[in-house]
């Protein structure tokens, strides 16, 4: 797990991606390719996606 600015990410080393939220249903997720390789998989319904002001 990675915690960045209060948001928790999980590492999926098997699929070379970082995940945010419940990513078990890929139909509800957005897959974002990363410049350095791998991808970021985000659940569209994740409450952690709310804009945070600090």
C-alpha positions in Angstrom: 0.0 0.0 0.0 1.0 3.5 -0.7 -0.4 6.5 1.1 -0.1 9.8 -0.8 -1.7 13.0 0.6 -4.2 11.0 2.5 -5.2 8.7 -0.4 -4.5 5.0 -0.2 -3.2 3.1 -3.3 -2.6 -0.6 -3.6 0.1 -2.2 -5.8 -0.9 -4.9 -8.3 2.5 -6.3 -9.2 1.0 -9.1 -11.2 -0.5 -6.7 -13.7 2.1 -3.9 -13.3 -0.4 -1.3 -12.0 -1.3 0.9 -9.1 -4.9 0.8 -8.0 -7.3 3.2 -6.3 -10.5 2.0 -4.8 -12.3 -1.3 -5.4 -11.0 -2.4 -8.8 -12.5 -5.9 -8.9 -15.1 -4.8 -11.5 -13.1 -3.5 -14.4 -16.3 -2.2 -16.1 -16.4 0.5 -13.3 -12.7 1.4 -13.7 -10.6 3.7 -15.7 -7.1 2.5 -16.8 -4.6 5.3 -17.2 -1.2 4.4 -18.8 1.8 5.8 -17.1 4.8 7.4 -18.9 7.3 5.2 -17.0 5.4 2.0 -17.7 2.6 0.3 -16.0 -0.8 1.9 -15.4 -3.1 3.5 -12.8 -6.4 1.7 -12.4 -9.1 3.9 -10.8 -12.6 3.0 -9.7 -15.0 5.8 -11.1 -17.2 5.6 -8.0 -14.3 5.9 -5.5 -15.0 8.6 -2.8 -11.2 9.2 -2.6 -11.4 11.0 -5.9 -13.0 14.0 -4.3 -10.9 17.1 -4.8 -8.9 17.7 -1.7 -7.7 21.2 -0.7 -4.7 21.4 1.6 
